[in-house]
Amino acid sequence: MMMLGCLITAYVLDLIFGDPYSFPHPIRYIGRLIKWSEKQIRKIAKSPRGLKVGGFVLWGITVGTTVTVVYLVLVLAKVHWLLYFVVNSILLYTTLATKCLGDEANKIRKVLETDTLEKARVQLSYIVGRDTSKLSEKEIIRATVETVAENTVDGIIAPLFYAFIGGAPLAFAYKAINTLDSTVGYKNEKYKDLGFASAKIDDIANYVPARLTAVLMSLASVLLHFDAKNCLKIAIRDRKNHKSPNCAYPEGAAAGALGVQLGGTNVYFGEVVVKPTIGDATRELVIADITRGNQLMYMTSVVGVLIFTGLWLICFLY
């Protein structure tokens, strides 16, 4: 029961505190480890094949080190049950990004409502990889809703999913995998070989959580009086309308629930990437859709925690 208490405490801490900028977040150190390891690997591996092999080595170093450190910290904390509870809860809390995700989206909404389009583009650039310098208001709204929907998987549901299965070590293994993908998992000239392993393994790690998130969003839509039926319908219908095998599920669910169209062409690092659309353009995107997207994200996280808790209790008691 202590593990369940740690998980619920972690979720509540995330809702209250989010990710304070001054907090020494473990993901930052994982990022530094990735960059350091990448430099060492590039000194040795020069050919495309060598870099691809090096990518698996990079993955092993990053995930292996992360899991080992978390496991050892928890072992040391077991000297007292209260210390273990606090340390475990804090570790799990750092794997979640519910409030941070909502706050970043709200910052963009507020700038759109009160300031210039240029400032909104800059604010958006902090949370997306695409070029934001020429985006219109509707494109900024679309990008924000897409980002919140997509990150509901890797920032909330996936960490919770793996935490309920294997505690903090497995949750951190997932965060290391996800950080690797966001750092080196690009299909550009620099990372197409070195990042191959990270991108593929991230797809595997997100396979179940992405599809689970679509279902949870549908349940959340019932509670929010959004279009729950269309939520699941679009997630299934447009599941292949994305280069990622997973991203179209949460984006499709969000598009269906809100009754808007997401997806389409974007610019990444100067390269135009043509993407299919997701959802139906039954109406134009408006600033209020950022708020609705946040509401869907928060309610999805609540539903996820309740369902995971129920399943955990059933397994524990029986």
C-alpha atoms as one frame of an Amber mdcrd trajectory, in Angstrom:
protein
   0.000   0.000   0.000   2.953   2.319   0.547   3.701   2.333  -3.185   0.143
   3.413  -3.950   0.425   6.152  -1.334   3.676   7.358  -2.923   2.102   7.474
  -6.384  -0.945   9.430  -5.256   1.257  11.791  -3.236   3.475  12.305  -6.290
   0.476  13.184  -8.446  -0.836  15.669  -5.884   2.616  17.263  -5.546   2.745
  17.667  -9.316  -0.666  19.348  -9.374   0.417  21.761  -6.635   4.022  22.568
  -7.501   4.584  21.589 -11.137   8.224  22.024 -12.177   9.769  25.018 -10.361
  12.553  26.547 -12.460  14.962  26.516  -9.499  14.334  22.838  -8.736  17.254
  20.533  -9.706  15.085  18.366 -11.951  16.493  14.863 -12.674  15.600  15.191
 -16.374  18.222  17.942 -16.677  20.891  15.535 -15.479  19.649  12.834 -17.825
  19.945  15.390 -20.632  23.524  16.221 -19.619  24.402  12.524 -19.522  23.001
  12.122 -23.048  25.027  15.059 -24.389  28.240  13.864 -22.717  27.740  10.295
 -23.952  26.957  11.533 -27.466  30.270  13.421 -27.607  32.231  10.343 -26.528
  30.453   8.106 -29.046  31.004  10.552 -31.920  34.743  10.540 -31.180  34.790
   6.819 -31.957  31.915   6.199 -34.383  32.261   7.915 -37.754  30.379   5.783
 -40.280  26.572   5.541 -40.523  26.709   1.949 -39.274  29.015   2.899 -36.426
  26.719   5.728 -35.391  23.694   3.425 -35.486  25.476   0.956 -33.197  26.589
   3.892 -31.073  22.948   4.893 -30.734  22.190   1.603 -28.987  25.206   2.149
 -26.738  23.942   5.653 -25.947  20.545   4.213 -25.096  22.077   1.574 -22.832
  24.280   4.071 -20.980  21.449   6.536 -20.430  18.703   4.144 -19.386  21.044
   1.846 -17.466  22.610   4.681 -15.478  19.256   6.308 -14.752  17.611   3.136
 -13.467  20.675   2.160 -11.417  20.892   5.547  -9.697  17.161   5.630  -8.880
  17.267   2.051  -7.580  20.286   2.759  -5.343  18.720   5.943  -3.962  15.609
   3.979  -3.009  17.682   1.206  -1.434  19.533   3.756   0.702  16.244   5.415
   1.660  14.892   2.156   3.079  16.699   2.796   6.386  13.399   4.303   7.565
   9.899   3.899   6.133   9.153   7.635   6.334  12.357   8.575   4.513  11.573
   5.971   1.861   8.040   7.337   1.467   9.281  10.915   1.049  12.130  10.050
  -1.332  10.011   7.707  -3.438   7.173  10.234  -3.655   9.523  13.026  -4.717
  11.202  10.844  -7.334   7.837   9.849  -8.799   6.668  13.468  -8.678   9.565
  14.519 -10.914   8.436  12.106 -13.649   5.102  13.927 -14.047   4.418  17.179
 -15.901   0.698  17.856 -15.471   0.811  21.361 -14.002   3.863  22.367 -16.045
   2.114  21.398 -19.273  -1.037  23.265 -18.322   0.896  26.346 -17.188   2.899
  26.577 -20.420  -0.276  26.370 -22.494  -1.919  29.019 -20.328   1.033  31.368
 -20.834   0.484  31.168 -24.594  -3.253  31.759 -24.172  -2.668  34.845 -22.015
  -0.173  36.314 -24.479  -2.630  35.770 -27.350  -5.335  37.548 -25.363  -3.292
  40.481 -24.110  -0.146  40.946 -26.185   1.353  40.742 -29.667   1.368  37.793
 -32.019   5.156  37.971 -32.101   5.374  37.381 -28.347   2.939  34.485 -28.636
   5.192  32.911 -31.268   8.178  33.236 -28.955   6.243  31.765 -26.028   5.153
  28.826 -28.177   8.728  28.185 -29.315   9.614  27.159 -25.745   7.443  24.034
 -25.929   7.473  22.945 -29.598  10.167  21.896 -32.043   8.604  23.492 -35.102
   9.463  26.932 -36.518   7.038  29.414 -34.903   8.332  32.656 -36.450   5.622
  32.964 -39.097   2.660  31.227 -37.495  -0.767  32.859 -37.533  -2.979  33.027
 -34.458  -4.911  29.903 -35.477  -1.665  28.026 -36.152  -0.387  28.985 -32.698
  -3.613  27.715 -31.127  -3.399  24.502 -33.144   0.227  23.918 -32.126  -0.619
  24.496 -28.459  -3.587  22.112 -28.461  -1.522  19.490 -30.320   1.369  19.808
 -27.870  -0.862  19.488 -24.817  -2.601  16.447 -26.313   0.637  14.733 -27.366
   2.387  15.443 -24.075  -0.541  14.099 -22.092   0.987  10.759 -23.061   4.683
  11.236 -22.317   4.259  13.807 -19.554   1.466  12.142 -17.577  -0.163   8.875
 -18.620   2.977   6.959 -19.673   4.947   7.807 -16.476   1.896   6.869 -14.376
   1.443   3.657 -16.359   5.041   2.556 -15.854   5.122   3.748 -12.243   2.100
   1.627 -11.371   3.787  -1.382 -13.022   7.334  -1.002 -11.737   7.574   1.973
  -9.403  10.085   4.810  -9.698  12.834   2.782 -11.479  10.532   1.859 -14.369
   9.003   5.340 -14.499  12.506   6.804 -14.754  13.458   4.250 -17.385  10.572
   5.600 -19.442  11.592   9.237 -18.823  15.147   8.420 -19.915  13.794   6.779
 -23.089  11.574   9.776 -23.776  14.375  12.272 -23.105  16.635  10.365 -25.494
  13.993  10.613 -28.202  13.489  14.344 -27.683  17.272  14.931 -27.668  18.611
  12.703 -30.442  15.580  11.006 -31.984  15.338  13.298 -35.012  15.267  12.071
 -38.594  17.631  14.780 -39.823  21.166  14.433 -41.167  22.804  14.780 -37.757
  20.728  12.228 -35.869  19.195   9.833 -38.397  21.772   7.155 -37.490  22.752
   7.965 -33.900  19.123   8.600 -32.956  17.693   5.532 -34.695  17.608   3.356
 -31.557  16.219   6.122 -29.351  13.390   6.946 -31.769  12.372   3.315 -32.323
  12.465   2.335 -28.651  10.466   5.440 -27.714   7.805   4.339 -30.218   7.672
   0.951 -28.506   7.540   2.449 -25.001   4.651   4.737 -25.970   2.649   2.112
 -27.892   0.304   1.137 -25.043   0.210   4.510 -23.222  -0.743   6.408 -26.411
  -3.699   4.151 -27.122  -4.660   4.089 -23.459  -4.617   7.900 -23.404  -7.149
   8.030 -26.245  -9.513   5.842 -24.213  -8.947   7.910 -21.059  -9.589  11.111
 -23.027 -12.892   9.666 -24.181 -13.880   8.947 -20.574 -12.712  12.417 -19.546
 -14.812  13.902 -22.340 -17.929  12.346 -20.806 -17.234  14.120 -17.511 -16.444
  17.412 -19.268 -19.479  17.176 -21.601 -17.195  17.218 -24.635 -17.891  14.982
 -27.630 -16.822  11.627 -26.144 -18.106   9.544 -29.062 -16.270  11.650 -31.633
 -13.190  11.644 -29.411 -12.678   7.908 -29.783 -13.952   7.872 -33.367 -11.348
  10.361 -34.641  -8.561   8.746 -32.604  -9.242   5.460 -34.393 -10.084   6.878
 -37.824  -7.042   9.189 -38.070  -4.585   7.017 -36.140  -2.268   6.768 -39.154
  -2.304  10.474 -40.012   1.044  11.155 -38.363   4.657  10.129 -38.994   4.698
   8.737 -35.451   2.811   5.480 -34.840   1.554   6.901 -31.548   1.001  10.672
 -31.708  -2.172  10.581 -33.800  -4.029   8.759 -31.023  -3.964  11.554 -28.390
  -4.118  14.304 -31.038  -7.023  12.584 -32.753  -8.815  12.105 -29.454  -8.371
  15.791 -28.601  -9.476  16.901 -32.071 -12.583  14.734 -31.861 -13.465  15.810
 -28.336 -13.144  19.518 -29.204 -14.621  19.227 -32.696 -11.614  20.826 -34.434
  -8.979  19.913 -36.979  -5.333  19.462 -35.985  -2.246  18.305 -37.878  -1.089
  19.606 -41.240   2.185  20.962 -42.593   4.847  22.396 -40.251   8.453  23.595
 -40.517  11.124  21.845 -38.402  14.714  23.160 -38.399  14.182  24.842 -41.762
  12.662  21.732 -43.358   9.029  21.691 -44.461   7.302  18.559 -43.156   4.002
  17.776 -44.853   1.552  15.994 -42.555  -2.054  14.866 -43.035  -4.729  16.610
 -41.019  -6.337  15.019 -37.961 -10.007  15.546 -37.149 -12.728  17.455 -38.994
 -12.789  21.220 -39.476 -16.356  21.568 -38.201 -15.398  24.984 -36.830 -12.434
  27.345 -36.609  -9.950  27.059 -33.793 -10.313  29.817 -31.193  -8.237  30.876
 -28.185 -10.705  29.183 -25.825  -9.666  25.838 -27.323  -6.380  26.124 -25.428
  -8.395  26.208 -22.200 -10.536  23.291 -23.361  -7.420  21.338 -24.292  -6.052
  21.939 -20.797  -9.318  20.830 -19.217  -9.180  17.628 -21.246  -5.572  17.030
 -20.212  -6.270  17.563 -16.499  -9.403  15.416 -16.472  -7.613  12.671 -18.416
  -4.908  12.611 -15.748  -7.523  12.365 -12.972  -9.347   9.534 -14.729  -6.024
   7.792 -15.332  -5.006   7.980 -11.670  -8.414   6.699 -10.529  -8.389   3.759
 -12.946  -4.762   2.840 -12.218  -5.499   3.040  -8.484  -8.551   0.825  -8.837
  -6.620  -1.766 -10.837  -3.742  -1.671  -8.368  -6.097  -2.226  -5.420  -7.773
  -5.147  -7.179  -4.394  -6.770  -7.841  -3.158  -6.051  -4.298  -6.279  -7.313
  -2.527  -6.870 -10.374  -4.662
